[in-house]
């Protein structure tokens, strides 16, 4: 059901999760950002973009290499949210 939610709703959900600074949350976000699927790639990329957004909120510099990798994605939402997270982490 979560994949069927619109991007804005998913982003709000991930933003709330990011307010809980816990190692399990960080690990969940990194796993989500790494997850790639062959089917439903657009919806999966949206979820990955939300994870990138949340990692920026967490200020987790350990995620920087992964965010740099996803910032080169062909998906606009994933690329933009990864770049925004990188900007938050480096300023």
Secondary structure, DSSP 8 states (H G I E B T S, - for coil): -GGGS-HHHHHHHHHHHTTS--HHHHHHHHHHHH---SSSHHHHHHHHHHHHHHHHHHT-GGGHHHHHHHTT-SSHHHHHHHHHHHHHHH-
